Amino acid sequence: MTTLGFIGLGIMGNPMAGHLLAAGHTVYLNTKGDVPEALVQAGGKPCASAKEVAQKADIIFLMLPDTPDVELVLFGANGVAEGLSAGKTVVDMSSISPMDTKVFAQKVNTLGCQYLDAPVSGGEVGAKAASLTIMVGGEQATFDTVLPLLQLMGKNITLVGGNGDGQTTKVANQIIVALNIAAVGEALLFASKAGADPAKVRQALMGGFAASRILEVHGERMVKRTFNPGFRISLHQKDLNLALSGAKAMGLALPQTAGAAQLMQVCAANDMAGLDHSALVRALEIMGAHEVAKG
């Protein structure tokens, strides 16, 4: 079995590392704070630093919040780069800047190591169920080597292209998800304000052309008022900022994306940045002085 490392054991990383352990791999672990006891009980090996993880593991996975976090863990003091030796592989499963990803990959390559950017979609539910969609950028040979491990964490796994292309795909994914959440929120708010039962409206729409995973999962959250985070608004804001800054650099206009980002900012301004991104509907509710449903 391949010796692995996993750095970043939050809402997503915890169950993902658990799947690797359940498959019988030796997994060295590091995170901000204490390594979850359940992972230790499952055989995980806590390490004092990212450097130590890189020294002991052949393939090192990262699952971190944002671009600066990845840069610090990779290249900061006691970071992954200090523990790497030729032939090892870094797999960054965070959702970060595509341009910075290309720079990170080049730095890791100069150390004689391989790099994959492999961001995921599916949220906490997908992480726990090992059903994540994984979008990968990197070399074919490296992808082929790591694929059996990715298959322990996800189901729809695609090598999109070179380094950075996985992150570009994730940004595109986040645009689609944000706009769909906004659409579902507007539809259920309209139905509720008109006097229809939003739960039954959702049920009816699930049988038609408007059916979607967002309507199924996040529509239910809006109706049931269950906004505990699977994927926080603050993180989705970060992804939409990547989309908008990238679009500006390329001379593109993304007006619907900008609108969704502003709805999320309404939530953040009202102390809701830590809620699940389905709570974007709260911005619409505030503006309309009406809630989809009562909690």
PyMOL commands that set and color helices and strands:
alter all, ss='L'
color gray80, all
select helices_A, chain A and resi 13-22+37-41+50-56+67-75+80-83+98-110+123-129+140-150+165-193+198-205+213-224+233-250+255-269+277-288
alter helices_A, ss='H'
color red, helices_A
select strands_A, chain A and resi 3-7+26-30+45-46+59-62+89-92+114-117+120-121+132-137+154-161
alter strands_A, ss='S'
color yellow, strands_A
deselect
rebuild
show_as cartoon
